[in-house]
Amino acid sequence: MELHIESRNVVMTPRWKTEIEARMADLQAGHDDLIHGRVTLTMNRRHKKAQNVAEALVVVTLPGRHTITARKEDKTFEEAIRSVFSAVEIELRKYREKRASHEIRETATPLRGVICKLFPQEGYGFILQEGGGEVYFHKNALHGLKFEELEDGTEVAFNIEAGEKGPQATTVDKVPVIP
């Protein structure tokens, strides 16, 4: 891994440089695909919290142009270095966990039914499902249909979820015409 260490407004001490190199080596041992690392130490005299003038910034690059960045401020550079590398380790762990989870959303097959009750003043109605049972729907759930044009007996396809007072349609569409 390519590593760049720099300092601004402060002279880099051999102790800080050795600690940064050791912490980066530990980081790379746990994450062997790190491509590039940059560590910047900055003395920030005009900081809003006068006692936290030591700032450490770490940027690491992963394959696929992914970068992980952490910046920490503390009273001493030793503390700032320690906390910034801890933060980078946490961010790398989160990145790995996110990449490892492969949740695949399955779209539910729409159910079919017919409009059985309409309440035009209130902007809602009920669909009679195939197999029985009524499902509430609101006019905002309509896709490709106008509430004013609906009639009892209109055939629809819909998706369903549990509502506060029973099943409710999340989307209501025209029944697709299959040639």
Buried (B, 14 or more C-beta within 10 A) or exposed (E): BEBEBEBEEBEBEEEBBEBBBEBBEEBBEEBEEBBEBBBBBBBBEEBEEEEBBBBBBBBBBBEEEEEBBBBBBBEEBBBBBBBBBEBBBEBBEEBEEEEEEEEEEEEEEBBBBBBBEBEEEEEBBBBBBEEEEBBBBBBEBBEEBEBEEBEEEBEBBBBBEEBEEEBBBEBBBEBEEEE
